[in-house]
Amino acid sequence: MRTFGRFLIVIVFLGVVLGGIFGYKFYQFGQMKEMMSQPQPPVEVSATVATVSNWTPSIKSVGSVEAVNGIRVANEMAGVVREVAFESGDTVSQGDVLIRLDSEIDEATLRTRRAEAQLAEQEFKRVENLLPRRAVSQSQFDEAAANYEAARARVSEAGAQLNKKVIRAPFDGRLGLRLVDQGEYLAVGTAIVEINMLDPIYLDYTLSERDLPQVDRGYRVEVTVAAVPDAIFAGEVSAINTSVNPETRTVRVRATLANPEGKLRPGMFATVMTLQPEDREVITLPRTAVSYNTYGDYVFLITGGDDGALTVTRRSVTTGRINDGRVAILEGLEEGDQVVSKGLLRLRAGQSVTIQEDSADSVSSSAEASD
């Protein structure tokens, strides 16, 4: 009986404790529900209206910067580097000497071939003088002529071999890092240095097949790169591929850009806007009025109820080109729609708001200017 009494006391004690805990939590939940049911005070926001502007329509894409000519210079003949005639990063012209390979054997071979050609020439002239007097046969004359031509050809061959021991710049451009050292033995095809033609320069990018009718050769492009974020590089479409990729349904486009300062380098990732030849009317907003999100861009549209109170509604939009701090709204808004221009992160859909007085004045001024 004592054991049962103790067990009963423990059960009663635990019931009282747990009941108190659940009762307190239920009380807290009721307080929170009551607080949430009370109307929240409106948030003061800045507002702006969607206005119509005349902008040049454009198609946005991404691409990669490519050199007009860009290669790794390599040697056609094996040999030991006798002289390195450039420094990394030099600007060179076509034909400038880059390196010279050891050519003693080739120079000696050329001298031998020239001596053989000289002897063959003397023999040919001797036979040529004897032929009218019939002191030699026609076949002897033909043989001497052939030997002379063969000797001259061997001289040209030896000269060409010797010239290949001097590696020159194949075109105007800027050199990269030197990859060989003086005295190093180079096997055939060893990379010596990278050379790229940087002005002008190409930009290769892709467009969807549905955008193909809106692009043509000569259309202007504006390009930005992360390395020079404040600069816009201008150029024009120079070529469009003749086929569409059947896997991605995209077409490859090439633009040519002026690059006199060499700020654009091959391999850079670039954002490109392909501009249309004629302006058109588009709806625009300040850039601060748009929230850019991985799942889609949106704005907070300000709407009024029957009681005159203002609330915000989250509205998804399709954005386009950005120009002078304003962004084109391709879909989602109409002219005159009023949206929140600043402080979007502290808002939620359905929240009550009030518009700042200075913001209201600017909104009315903007609307009057649009009219």
PAGUZA-752510 format. One record per residue (C-alpha): residue number from 1; residue in three letters; x negated, y negated, z negated. Coordinates in nm, 2 decimals. Layout:
BEGIN
<r n="NUM" res="ALA" X="X" Y="Y" Z="Z"/>
...
end
This chain:
BEGIN
<r n="1" res="MET" X="0.00" Y="0.00" Z="0.00"/>
<r n="2" res="ARG" X="-0.28" Y="-0.24" Z="-0.08"/>
<r n="3" res="THR" X="-0.43" Y="-0.18" Z="0.27"/>
<r n="4" res="PHE" X="-0.09" Y="-0.24" Z="0.44"/>
<r n="5" res="GLY" X="-0.05" Y="-0.57" Z="0.24"/>
<r n="6" res="ARG" X="-0.39" Y="-0.70" Z="0.34"/>
<r n="7" res="PHE" X="-0.32" Y="-0.61" Z="0.70"/>
<r n="8" res="LEU" X="0.02" Y="-0.79" Z="0.69"/>
<r n="9" res="ILE" X="-0.15" Y="-1.10" Z="0.54"/>
<r n="10" res="VAL" X="-0.41" Y="-1.11" Z="0.82"/>
<r n="11" res="ILE" X="-0.14" Y="-1.08" Z="1.08"/>
<r n="12" res="VAL" X="0.06" Y="-1.36" Z="0.93"/>
<r n="13" res="PHE" X="-0.25" Y="-1.58" Z="0.91"/>
<r n="14" res="LEU" X="-0.35" Y="-1.52" Z="1.27"/>
<r n="15" res="GLY" X="0.01" Y="-1.59" Z="1.38"/>
<r n="16" res="VAL" X="0.00" Y="-1.93" Z="1.20"/>
<r n="17" res="VAL" X="-0.33" Y="-2.02" Z="1.35"/>
<r n="18" res="LEU" X="-0.24" Y="-1.92" Z="1.70"/>
<r n="19" res="GLY" X="0.10" Y="-2.09" Z="1.67"/>
<r n="20" res="GLY" X="-0.07" Y="-2.41" Z="1.56"/>
<r n="21" res="ILE" X="-0.31" Y="-2.40" Z="1.85"/>
<r n="22" res="PHE" X="-0.04" Y="-2.34" Z="2.11"/>
<r n="23" res="GLY" X="0.18" Y="-2.60" Z="1.96"/>
<r n="24" res="TYR" X="-0.10" Y="-2.86" Z="1.97"/>
<r n="25" res="LYS" X="-0.18" Y="-2.78" Z="2.34"/>
<r n="26" res="PHE" X="0.20" Y="-2.80" Z="2.43"/>
<r n="27" res="TYR" X="0.21" Y="-3.14" Z="2.26"/>
<r n="28" res="GLN" X="-0.09" Y="-3.26" Z="2.46"/>
<r n="29" res="PHE" X="0.06" Y="-3.13" Z="2.78"/>
<r n="30" res="GLY" X="0.38" Y="-3.32" Z="2.70"/>
<r n="31" res="GLN" X="0.19" Y="-3.64" Z="2.64"/>
<r n="32" res="MET" X="0.00" Y="-3.61" Z="2.96"/>
<r n="33" res="LYS" X="0.32" Y="-3.55" Z="3.16"/>
<r n="34" res="GLU" X="0.47" Y="-3.85" Z="3.00"/>
<r n="35" res="MET" X="0.17" Y="-4.07" Z="3.09"/>
<r n="36" res="MET" X="0.17" Y="-3.94" Z="3.45"/>
<r n="37" res="SER" X="0.54" Y="-4.01" Z="3.49"/>
<r n="38" res="GLN" X="0.49" Y="-4.37" Z="3.40"/>
<r n="39" res="PRO" X="0.43" Y="-4.60" Z="3.71"/>
<r n="40" res="GLN" X="0.06" Y="-4.68" Z="3.77"/>
<r n="41" res="PRO" X="-0.02" Y="-5.05" Z="3.81"/>
<r n="42" res="PRO" X="-0.09" Y="-5.15" Z="4.17"/>
<r n="43" res="VAL" X="-0.45" Y="-5.17" Z="4.29"/>
<r n="44" res="GLU" X="-0.56" Y="-5.50" Z="4.44"/>
<r n="45" res="VAL" X="-0.71" Y="-5.45" Z="4.79"/>
<r n="46" res="SER" X="-0.84" Y="-5.64" Z="5.09"/>
<r n="47" res="ALA" X="-0.63" Y="-5.59" Z="5.41"/>
<r n="48" res="THR" X="-0.68" Y="-5.64" Z="5.78"/>
<r n="49" res="VAL" X="-0.46" Y="-5.58" Z="6.09"/>
<r n="50" res="ALA" X="-0.53" Y="-5.38" Z="6.40"/>
<r n="51" res="THR" X="-0.60" Y="-5.62" Z="6.69"/>
<r n="52" res="VAL" X="-0.63" Y="-5.58" Z="7.06"/>
<r n="53" res="SER" X="-0.96" Y="-5.67" Z="7.23"/>
<r n="54" res="ASN" X="-1.10" Y="-5.65" Z="7.58"/>
<r n="55" res="TRP" X="-1.38" Y="-5.39" Z="7.56"/>
<r n="56" res="THR" X="-1.58" Y="-5.19" Z="7.81"/>
<r n="57" res="PRO" X="-1.45" Y="-4.83" Z="7.77"/>
<r n="58" res="SER" X="-1.72" Y="-4.57" Z="7.71"/>
<r n="59" res="ILE" X="-1.78" Y="-4.20" Z="7.66"/>
<r n="60" res="LYS" X="-1.99" Y="-4.10" Z="7.36"/>
<r n="61" res="SER" X="-2.23" Y="-3.80" Z="7.38"/>
<r n="62" res="VAL" X="-2.57" Y="-3.68" Z="7.25"/>
<r n="63" res="GLY" X="-2.88" Y="-3.59" Z="7.44"/>
<r n="64" res="SER" X="-3.25" Y="-3.56" Z="7.44"/>
<r n="65" res="VAL" X="-3.52" Y="-3.79" Z="7.58"/>
<r n="66" res="GLU" X="-3.74" Y="-3.64" Z="7.85"/>
<r n="67" res="ALA" X="-4.05" Y="-3.76" Z="8.03"/>
<r n="68" res="VAL" X="-4.03" Y="-3.83" Z="8.40"/>
<r n="69" res="ASN" X="-4.36" Y="-3.64" Z="8.43"/>
<r n="70" res="GLY" X="-4.49" Y="-3.45" Z="8.13"/>
<r n="71" res="ILE" X="-4.73" Y="-3.16" Z="8.12"/>
<r n="72" res="ARG" X="-5.02" Y="-3.01" Z="7.93"/>
<r n="73" res="VAL" X="-5.33" Y="-3.06" Z="8.15"/>
<r n="74" res="ALA" X="-5.53" Y="-2.73" Z="8.19"/>
<r n="75" res="ASN" X="-5.84" Y="-2.62" Z="8.38"/>
<r n="76" res="GLU" X="-5.84" Y="-2.41" Z="8.70"/>
<r n="77" res="MET" X="-6.20" Y="-2.30" Z="8.66"/>
<r n="78" res="ALA" X="-6.37" Y="-2.15" Z="8.36"/>
<r n="79" res="GLY" X="-6.67" Y="-2.33" Z="8.21"/>
<r n="80" res="VAL" X="-6.83" Y="-2.51" Z="7.92"/>
<r n="81" res="VAL" X="-6.72" Y="-2.86" Z="7.83"/>
<r n="82" res="ARG" X="-7.01" Y="-3.09" Z="7.92"/>
<r n="83" res="GLU" X="-6.83" Y="-3.43" Z="7.86"/>
<r n="84" res="VAL" X="-6.50" Y="-3.54" Z="7.71"/>
<r n="85" res="ALA" X="-6.41" Y="-3.88" Z="7.87"/>
<r n="86" res="PHE" X="-6.10" Y="-3.97" Z="7.68"/>
<r n="87" res="GLU" X="-5.97" Y="-4.03" Z="7.33"/>
<r n="88" res="SER" X="-5.64" Y="-3.91" Z="7.18"/>
<r n="89" res="GLY" X="-5.36" Y="-4.15" Z="7.26"/>
<r n="90" res="ASP" X="-5.53" Y="-4.32" Z="7.55"/>
<r n="91" res="THR" X="-5.33" Y="-4.47" Z="7.84"/>
<r n="92" res="VAL" X="-5.47" Y="-4.34" Z="8.17"/>
<r n="93" res="SER" X="-5.42" Y="-4.39" Z="8.54"/>
<r n="94" res="GLN" X="-5.39" Y="-4.12" Z="8.81"/>
<r n="95" res="GLY" X="-5.73" Y="-3.99" Z="8.89"/>
<r n="96" res="ASP" X="-5.91" Y="-4.09" Z="8.57"/>
<r n="97" res="VAL" X="-6.16" Y="-3.84" Z="8.45"/>
<r n="98" res="LEU" X="-6.06" Y="-3.65" Z="8.14"/>
<r n="99" res="ILE" X="-6.33" Y="-3.39" Z="8.10"/>
<r n="100" res="ARG" X="-6.63" Y="-3.25" Z="8.30"/>
<r n="101" res="LEU" X="-6.73" Y="-2.89" Z="8.28"/>
<r n="102" res="ASP" X="-7.09" Y="-2.76" Z="8.32"/>
<r n="103" res="SER" X="-7.15" Y="-2.74" Z="8.70"/>
<r n="104" res="GLU" X="-7.52" Y="-2.66" Z="8.75"/>
<r n="105" res="ILE" X="-7.45" Y="-2.33" Z="8.93"/>
<r n="106" res="ASP" X="-7.18" Y="-2.49" Z="9.15"/>
<r n="107" res="GLU" X="-7.41" Y="-2.78" Z="9.25"/>
<r n="108" res="ALA" X="-7.68" Y="-2.53" Z="9.34"/>
<r n="109" res="THR" X="-7.43" Y="-2.32" Z="9.54"/>
<r n="110" res="LEU" X="-7.32" Y="-2.64" Z="9.73"/>
<r n="111" res="ARG" X="-7.68" Y="-2.72" Z="9.82"/>
<r n="112" res="THR" X="-7.73" Y="-2.37" Z="9.95"/>
<r n="113" res="ARG" X="-7.41" Y="-2.39" Z="10.16"/>
<r n="114" res="ARG" X="-7.52" Y="-2.72" Z="10.31"/>
<r n="115" res="ALA" X="-7.86" Y="-2.58" Z="10.41"/>
<r n="116" res="GLU" X="-7.69" Y="-2.28" Z="10.57"/>
<r n="117" res="ALA" X="-7.46" Y="-2.52" Z="10.76"/>
<r n="118" res="GLN" X="-7.75" Y="-2.73" Z="10.87"/>
<r n="119" res="LEU" X="-7.93" Y="-2.43" Z="11.01"/>
<r n="120" res="ALA" X="-7.61" Y="-2.31" Z="11.18"/>
<r n="121" res="GLU" X="-7.57" Y="-2.65" Z="11.34"/>
<r n="122" res="GLN" X="-7.92" Y="-2.65" Z="11.48"/>
<r n="123" res="GLU" X="-7.87" Y="-2.30" Z="11.62"/>
<r n="124" res="PHE" X="-7.54" Y="-2.40" Z="11.78"/>
<r n="125" res="LYS" X="-7.69" Y="-2.71" Z="11.94"/>
<r n="126" res="ARG" X="-7.98" Y="-2.50" Z="12.08"/>
<r n="127" res="VAL" X="-7.74" Y="-2.25" Z="12.23"/>
<r n="128" res="GLU" X="-7.52" Y="-2.53" Z="12.36"/>
<r n="129" res="ASN" X="-7.81" Y="-2.68" Z="12.55"/>
<r n="130" res="LEU" X="-7.91" Y="-2.35" Z="12.70"/>
<r n="131" res="LEU" X="-7.57" Y="-2.25" Z="12.82"/>
<r n="132" res="PRO" X="-7.55" Y="-2.48" Z="13.13"/>
<r n="133" res="ARG" X="-7.88" Y="-2.33" Z="13.25"/>
<r n="134" res="ARG" X="-7.74" Y="-1.98" Z="13.19"/>
<r n="135" res="ALA" X="-8.02" Y="-1.90" Z="12.96"/>
<r n="136" res="VAL" X="-7.77" Y="-1.76" Z="12.71"/>
<r n="137" res="SER" X="-7.44" Y="-1.57" Z="12.76"/>
<r n="138" res="GLN" X="-7.10" Y="-1.71" Z="12.68"/>
<r n="139" res="SER" X="-7.07" Y="-1.46" Z="12.40"/>
<r n="140" res="GLN" X="-7.38" Y="-1.59" Z="12.23"/>
<r n="141" res="PHE" X="-7.25" Y="-1.94" Z="12.26"/>
<r n="142" res="ASP" X="-6.92" Y="-1.84" Z="12.10"/>
<r n="143" res="GLU" X="-7.10" Y="-1.65" Z="11.82"/>
<r n="144" res="ALA" X="-7.31" Y="-1.96" Z="11.74"/>
<r n="145" res="ALA" X="-7.01" Y="-2.18" Z="11.74"/>
<r n="146" res="ALA" X="-6.82" Y="-1.95" Z="11.50"/>
<r n="147" res="ASN" X="-7.12" Y="-1.93" Z="11.27"/>
<r n="148" res="TYR" X="-7.14" Y="-2.31" Z="11.26"/>
<r n="149" res="GLU" X="-6.77" Y="-2.34" Z="11.18"/>
<r n="150" res="ALA" X="-6.79" Y="-2.07" Z="10.91"/>
<r n="151" res="ALA" X="-7.09" Y="-2.25" Z="10.75"/>
<r n="152" res="ARG" X="-6.90" Y="-2.58" Z="10.74"/>
<r n="153" res="ALA" X="-6.60" Y="-2.40" Z="10.58"/>
<r n="154" res="ARG" X="-6.83" Y="-2.26" Z="10.31"/>
<r n="155" res="VAL" X="-6.96" Y="-2.61" Z="10.24"/>
<r n="156" res="SER" X="-6.60" Y="-2.73" Z="10.19"/>
<r n="157" res="GLU" X="-6.52" Y="-2.43" Z="9.97"/>
<r n="158" res="ALA" X="-6.83" Y="-2.49" Z="9.75"/>
<r n="159" res="GLY" X="-6.74" Y="-2.86" Z="9.73"/>
<r n="160" res="ALA" X="-6.38" Y="-2.78" Z="9.62"/>
<r n="161" res="GLN" X="-6.51" Y="-2.54" Z="9.36"/>
<r n="162" res="LEU" X="-6.74" Y="-2.82" Z="9.23"/>
<r n="163" res="ASN" X="-6.46" Y="-3.07" Z="9.22"/>
<r n="164" res="LYS" X="-6.25" Y="-2.84" Z="9.00"/>
<r n="165" res="LYS" X="-6.51" Y="-2.87" Z="8.73"/>
<r n="166" res="VAL" X="-6.39" Y="-3.23" Z="8.68"/>
<r n="167" res="ILE" X="-6.04" Y="-3.25" Z="8.53"/>
<r n="168" res="ARG" X="-5.86" Y="-3.57" Z="8.61"/>
<r n="169" res="ALA" X="-5.53" Y="-3.73" Z="8.51"/>
<r n="170" res="PRO" X="-5.26" Y="-3.61" Z="8.75"/>
<r n="171" res="PHE" X="-5.05" Y="-3.92" Z="8.71"/>
<r n="172" res="ASP" X="-5.02" Y="-4.25" Z="8.51"/>
<r n="173" res="GLY" X="-4.93" Y="-4.19" Z="8.15"/>
<r n="174" res="ARG" X="-5.02" Y="-4.17" Z="7.79"/>
<r n="175" res="LEU" X="-5.23" Y="-3.89" Z="7.64"/>
<r n="176" res="GLY" X="-5.15" Y="-3.69" Z="7.33"/>
<r n="177" res="LEU" X="-5.39" Y="-3.52" Z="7.10"/>
<r n="178" res="ARG" X="-5.72" Y="-3.38" Z="7.23"/>
<r n="179" res="LEU" X="-5.72" Y="-3.00" Z="7.22"/>
<r n="180" res="VAL" X="-6.08" Y="-2.92" Z="7.32"/>
<r n="181" res="ASP" X="-6.42" Y="-3.02" Z="7.20"/>
<r n="182" res="GLN" X="-6.75" Y="-3.09" Z="7.37"/>
<r n="183" res="GLY" X="-6.95" Y="-2.77" Z="7.42"/>
<r n="184" res="GLU" X="-6.65" Y="-2.54" Z="7.40"/>
<r n="185" res="TYR" X="-6.61" Y="-2.26" Z="7.65"/>
<r n="186" res="LEU" X="-6.27" Y="-2.29" Z="7.83"/>
<r n="187" res="ALA" X="-6.11" Y="-1.99" Z="7.99"/>
<r n="188" res="VAL" X="-5.89" Y="-2.05" Z="8.29"/>
<r n="189" res="GLY" X="-5.56" Y="-2.22" Z="8.20"/>
<r n="190" res="THR" X="-5.67" Y="-2.36" Z="7.86"/>
<r n="191" res="ALA" X="-5.46" Y="-2.65" Z="7.74"/>
<r n="192" res="ILE" X="-5.68" Y="-2.97" Z="7.72"/>
<r n="193" res="VAL" X="-5.44" Y="-3.25" Z="7.64"/>
<r n="194" res="GLU" X="-5.07" Y="-3.34" Z="7.68"/>
<r n="195" res="ILE" X="-4.99" Y="-3.63" Z="7.91"/>
<r n="196" res="ASN" X="-4.65" Y="-3.80" Z="7.95"/>
<r n="197" res="MET" X="-4.52" Y="-4.07" Z="8.17"/>
<r n="198" res="LEU" X="-4.32" Y="-4.29" Z="7.93"/>
<r n="199" res="ASP" X="-4.20" Y="-4.58" Z="8.15"/>
<r n="200" res="PRO" X="-3.95" Y="-4.52" Z="8.29"/>
<r n="201" res="ILE" X="-3.81" Y="-4.23" Z="8.09"/>
<r n="202" res="TYR" X="-3.52" Y="-3.99" Z="8.13"/>
<r n="203" res="LEU" X="-3.23" Y="-3.91" Z="7.90"/>
<r n="204" res="ASP" X="-3.06" Y="-3.58" Z="7.96"/>
<r n="205" res="TYR" X="-2.72" Y="-3.52" Z="7.80"/>
<r n="206" res="THR" X="-2.40" Y="-3.33" Z="7.86"/>
<r n="207" res="LEU" X="-2.04" Y="-3.43" Z="7.90"/>
<r n="208" res="SER" X="-1.72" Y="-3.23" Z="7.89"/>
<r n="209" res="GLU" X="-1.58" Y="-3.13" Z="8.23"/>
<r n="210" res="ARG" X="-1.27" Y="-3.35" Z="8.17"/>
<r n="211" res="ASP" X="-1.50" Y="-3.65" Z="8.15"/>
<r n="212" res="LEU" X="-1.67" Y="-3.58" Z="8.48"/>
<r n="213" res="PRO" X="-1.43" Y="-3.80" Z="8.69"/>
<r n="214" res="GLN" X="-1.51" Y="-4.09" Z="8.47"/>
<r n="215" res="VAL" X="-1.89" Y="-4.08" Z="8.53"/>
<r n="216" res="ASP" X="-2.08" Y="-4.17" Z="8.85"/>
<r n="217" res="ARG" X="-2.43" Y="-4.26" Z="8.95"/>
<r n="218" res="GLY" X="-2.52" Y="-4.62" Z="8.87"/>
<r n="219" res="TYR" X="-2.29" Y="-4.64" Z="8.56"/>
<r n="220" res="ARG" X="-2.46" Y="-4.82" Z="8.27"/>
<r n="221" res="VAL" X="-2.56" Y="-4.64" Z="7.95"/>
<r n="222" res="GLU" X="-2.65" Y="-4.76" Z="7.60"/>
<r n="223" res="VAL" X="-2.88" Y="-4.53" Z="7.40"/>
<r n="224" res="THR" X="-2.98" Y="-4.53" Z="7.03"/>
<r n="225" res="VAL" X="-3.23" Y="-4.32" Z="6.84"/>
<r n="226" res="ALA" X="-3.29" Y="-4.26" Z="6.48"/>
<r n="227" res="ALA" X="-3.66" Y="-4.37" Z="6.51"/>
<r n="228" res="VAL" X="-3.55" Y="-4.72" Z="6.61"/>
<r n="229" res="PRO" X="-3.20" Y="-4.76" Z="6.45"/>
<r n="230" res="ASP" X="-3.16" Y="-5.13" Z="6.53"/>
<r n="231" res="ALA" X="-3.25" Y="-5.11" Z="6.90"/>
<r n="232" res="ILE" X="-3.02" Y="-5.04" Z="7.19"/>
<r n="233" res="PHE" X="-3.19" Y="-4.91" Z="7.50"/>
<r n="234" res="ALA" X="-3.02" Y="-4.98" Z="7.83"/>
<r n="235" res="GLY" X="-3.03" Y="-4.78" Z="8.15"/>
<r n="236" res="GLU" X="-2.81" Y="-4.62" Z="8.41"/>
<r n="237" res="VAL" X="-2.69" Y="-4.28" Z="8.53"/>
<r n="238" res="SER" X="-2.94" Y="-4.16" Z="8.79"/>
<r n="239" res="ALA" X="-2.82" Y="-3.80" Z="8.85"/>
<r n="240" res="ILE" X="-2.53" Y="-3.56" Z="8.78"/>
<r n="241" res="ASN" X="-2.57" Y="-3.19" Z="8.80"/>
<r n="242" res="THR" X="-2.37" Y="-3.03" Z="9.09"/>
<r n="243" res="SER" X="-2.23" Y="-2.75" Z="8.87"/>
<r n="244" res="VAL" X="-2.04" Y="-2.71" Z="8.54"/>
<r n="245" res="ASN" X="-2.18" Y="-2.46" Z="8.28"/>
<r n="246" res="PRO" X="-1.92" Y="-2.18" Z="8.28"/>
<r n="247" res="GLU" X="-1.99" Y="-2.09" Z="7.92"/>
<r n="248" res="THR" X="-1.96" Y="-2.44" Z="7.76"/>
<r n="249" res="ARG" X="-1.76" Y="-2.61" Z="8.04"/>
<r n="250" res="THR" X="-2.00" Y="-2.91" Z="8.03"/>
<r n="251" res="VAL" X="-2.19" Y="-3.08" Z="8.30"/>
<r n="252" res="ARG" X="-2.55" Y="-3.21" Z="8.26"/>
<r n="253" res="VAL" X="-2.61" Y="-3.58" Z="8.32"/>
<r n="254" res="ARG" X="-2.94" Y="-3.77" Z="8.35"/>
<r n="255" res="ALA" X="-2.99" Y="-4.14" Z="8.29"/>
<r n="256" res="THR" X="-3.31" Y="-4.34" Z="8.36"/>
<r n="257" res="LEU" X="-3.42" Y="-4.60" Z="8.10"/>
<r n="258" res="ALA" X="-3.68" Y="-4.87" Z="8.10"/>
<r n="259" res="ASN" X="-3.93" Y="-4.81" Z="7.82"/>
<r n="260" res="PRO" X="-4.21" Y="-5.07" Z="7.85"/>
<r n="261" res="GLU" X="-4.31" Y="-5.06" Z="7.48"/>
<r n="262" res="GLY" X="-4.31" Y="-4.68" Z="7.47"/>
<r n="263" res="LYS" X="-4.07" Y="-4.66" Z="7.17"/>
<r n="264" res="LEU" X="-3.88" Y="-4.37" Z="7.33"/>
<r n="265" res="ARG" X="-4.07" Y="-4.05" Z="7.32"/>
<r n="266" res="PRO" X="-4.00" Y="-3.71" Z="7.49"/>
<r n="267" res="GLY" X="-3.80" Y="-3.48" Z="7.26"/>
<r n="268" res="MET" X="-3.62" Y="-3.75" Z="7.06"/>
<r n="269" res="PHE" X="-3.26" Y="-3.69" Z="6.98"/>
<r n="270" res="ALA" X="-3.04" Y="-3.97" Z="7.11"/>
<r n="271" res="THR" X="-2.68" Y="-4.09" Z="7.10"/>
<r n="272" res="VAL" X="-2.56" Y="-4.22" Z="7.44"/>
<r n="273" res="MET" X="-2.26" Y="-4.43" Z="7.54"/>
<r n="274" res="THR" X="-2.17" Y="-4.41" Z="7.91"/>
<r n="275" res="LEU" X="-2.00" Y="-4.74" Z="8.00"/>
<r n="276" res="GLN" X="-1.72" Y="-4.77" Z="8.25"/>
<r n="277" res="PRO" X="-1.74" Y="-5.04" Z="8.52"/>
<r n="278" res="GLU" X="-1.42" Y="-5.22" Z="8.41"/>
<r n="279" res="ASP" X="-1.30" Y="-5.36" Z="8.08"/>
<r n="280" res="ARG" X="-0.98" Y="-5.26" Z="7.92"/>
<r n="281" res="GLU" X="-0.77" Y="-5.35" Z="7.61"/>
<r n="282" res="VAL" X="-0.84" Y="-5.14" Z="7.30"/>
<r n="283" res="ILE" X="-0.72" Y="-5.15" Z="6.94"/>
<r n="284" res="THR" X="-1.01" Y="-5.24" Z="6.70"/>
<r n="285" res="LEU" X="-1.07" Y="-5.26" Z="6.33"/>
<r n="286" res="PRO" X="-1.36" Y="-5.37" Z="6.11"/>
<r n="287" res="ARG" X="-1.59" Y="-5.08" Z="6.05"/>
<r n="288" res="THR" X="-1.54" Y="-5.09" Z="5.67"/>
<r n="289" res="ALA" X="-1.17" Y="-5.01" Z="5.72"/>
<r n="290" res="VAL" X="-1.25" Y="-4.66" Z="5.86"/>
<r n="291" res="SER" X="-1.35" Y="-4.37" Z="5.64"/>
<r n="292" res="TYR" X="-1.57" Y="-4.13" Z="5.83"/>
<r n="293" res="ASN" X="-1.52" Y="-3.77" Z="5.73"/>
<r n="294" res="THR" X="-1.64" Y="-3.43" Z="5.84"/>
<r n="295" res="TYR" X="-1.28" Y="-3.32" Z="5.89"/>
<r n="296" res="GLY" X="-1.17" Y="-3.63" Z="6.07"/>
<r n="297" res="ASP" X="-1.18" Y="-4.01" Z="6.04"/>
<r n="298" res="TYR" X="-0.89" Y="-4.19" Z="5.86"/>
<r n="299" res="VAL" X="-0.76" Y="-4.53" Z="5.74"/>
<r n="300" res="PHE" X="-0.52" Y="-4.63" Z="5.46"/>
<r n="301" res="LEU" X="-0.21" Y="-4.78" Z="5.63"/>
<r n="302" res="ILE" X="-0.02" Y="-5.04" Z="5.42"/>
<r n="303" res="THR" X="0.36" Y="-5.00" Z="5.42"/>
<r n="304" res="GLY" X="0.64" Y="-5.18" Z="5.24"/>
<r n="305" res="GLY" X="0.94" Y="-5.02" Z="5.07"/>
<r n="306" res="ASP" X="1.29" Y="-5.15" Z="5.04"/>
<r n="307" res="ASP" X="1.21" Y="-5.31" Z="4.71"/>
<r n="308" res="GLY" X="0.92" Y="-5.50" Z="4.86"/>
<r n="309" res="ALA" X="0.65" Y="-5.30" Z="4.69"/>
<r n="310" res="LEU" X="0.35" Y="-5.21" Z="4.90"/>
<r n="311" res="THR" X="0.20" Y="-4.86" Z="4.91"/>
<r n="312" res="VAL" X="-0.08" Y="-4.70" Z="5.12"/>
<r n="313" res="THR" X="-0.05" Y="-4.40" Z="5.35"/>
<r n="314" res="ARG" X="-0.35" Y="-4.20" Z="5.47"/>
<r n="315" res="ARG" X="-0.35" Y="-4.20" Z="5.85"/>
<r n="316" res="SER" X="-0.59" Y="-4.00" Z="6.07"/>
<r n="317" res="VAL" X="-0.74" Y="-4.19" Z="6.36"/>
<r n="318" res="THR" X="-0.96" Y="-4.11" Z="6.66"/>
<r n="319" res="THR" X="-1.25" Y="-4.36" Z="6.68"/>
<r n="320" res="GLY" X="-1.46" Y="-4.47" Z="6.97"/>
<r n="321" res="ARG" X="-1.74" Y="-4.72" Z="7.04"/>
<r n="322" res="ILE" X="-1.87" Y="-4.96" Z="6.76"/>
<r n="323" res="ASN" X="-1.94" Y="-5.32" Z="6.87"/>
<r n="324" res="ASP" X="-2.04" Y="-5.61" Z="6.65"/>
<r n="325" res="GLY" X="-1.91" Y="-5.45" Z="6.33"/>
<r n="326" res="ARG" X="-1.58" Y="-5.34" Z="6.48"/>
<r n="327" res="VAL" X="-1.47" Y="-4.99" Z="6.59"/>
<r n="328" res="ALA" X="-1.24" Y="-4.90" Z="6.87"/>
<r n="329" res="ILE" X="-0.93" Y="-4.69" Z="6.75"/>
<r n="330" res="LEU" X="-0.84" Y="-4.46" Z="7.04"/>
<r n="331" res="GLU" X="-0.55" Y="-4.29" Z="6.87"/>
<r n="332" res="GLY" X="-0.35" Y="-4.32" Z="6.54"/>
<r n="333" res="LEU" X="-0.27" Y="-4.70" Z="6.52"/>
<r n="334" res="GLU" X="-0.08" Y="-4.96" Z="6.70"/>
<r n="335" res="GLU" X="-0.14" Y="-5.33" Z="6.74"/>
<r n="336" res="GLY" X="-0.04" Y="-5.52" Z="6.42"/>
<r n="337" res="ASP" X="-0.06" Y="-5.23" Z="6.18"/>
<r n="338" res="GLN" X="-0.19" Y="-5.35" Z="5.84"/>
<r n="339" res="VAL" X="-0.47" Y="-5.14" Z="5.68"/>
<r n="340" res="VAL" X="-0.70" Y="-5.16" Z="5.38"/>
<r n="341" res="SER" X="-1.03" Y="-5.31" Z="5.49"/>
<r n="342" res="LYS" X="-1.24" Y="-5.23" Z="5.18"/>
<r n="343" res="GLY" X="-1.26" Y="-5.00" Z="4.87"/>
<r n="344" res="LEU" X="-1.11" Y="-4.69" Z="5.04"/>
<r n="345" res="LEU" X="-1.28" Y="-4.45" Z="4.79"/>
<r n="346" res="ARG" X="-1.07" Y="-4.56" Z="4.50"/>
<r n="347" res="LEU" X="-0.73" Y="-4.51" Z="4.68"/>
<r n="348" res="ARG" X="-0.50" Y="-4.22" Z="4.72"/>
<r n="349" res="ALA" X="-0.20" Y="-4.16" Z="4.94"/>
<r n="350" res="GLY" X="0.12" Y="-4.31" Z="4.80"/>
<r n="351" res="GLN" X="-0.06" Y="-4.55" Z="4.56"/>
<r n="352" res="SER" X="0.09" Y="-4.90" Z="4.50"/>
<r n="353" res="VAL" X="-0.13" Y="-5.19" Z="4.61"/>
<r n="354" res="THR" X="-0.13" Y="-5.57" Z="4.62"/>
<r n="355" res="ILE" X="-0.31" Y="-5.77" Z="4.88"/>
<r n="356" res="GLN" X="-0.57" Y="-6.03" Z="4.77"/>
<r n="357" res="GLU" X="-0.47" Y="-6.38" Z="4.86"/>
<r n="358" res="ASP" X="-0.78" Y="-6.46" Z="5.06"/>
<r n="359" res="SER" X="-0.73" Y="-6.13" Z="5.24"/>
<r n="360" res="ALA" X="-0.37" Y="-6.22" Z="5.32"/>
<r n="361" res="ASP" X="-0.48" Y="-6.55" Z="5.47"/>
<r n="362" res="SER" X="-0.74" Y="-6.38" Z="5.69"/>
<r n="363" res="VAL" X="-0.48" Y="-6.12" Z="5.80"/>
<r n="364" res="SER" X="-0.24" Y="-6.40" Z="5.90"/>
<r n="365" res="SER" X="-0.52" Y="-6.59" Z="6.08"/>
<r n="366" res="SER" X="-0.62" Y="-6.27" Z="6.26"/>
<r n="367" res="ALA" X="-0.27" Y="-6.20" Z="6.37"/>
<r n="368" res="GLU" X="-0.22" Y="-6.56" Z="6.50"/>
<r n="369" res="ALA" X="-0.55" Y="-6.54" Z="6.69"/>
<r n="370" res="SER" X="-0.43" Y="-6.21" Z="6.84"/>
<r n="371" res="ASP" X="-0.10" Y="-6.37" Z="6.95"/>
end
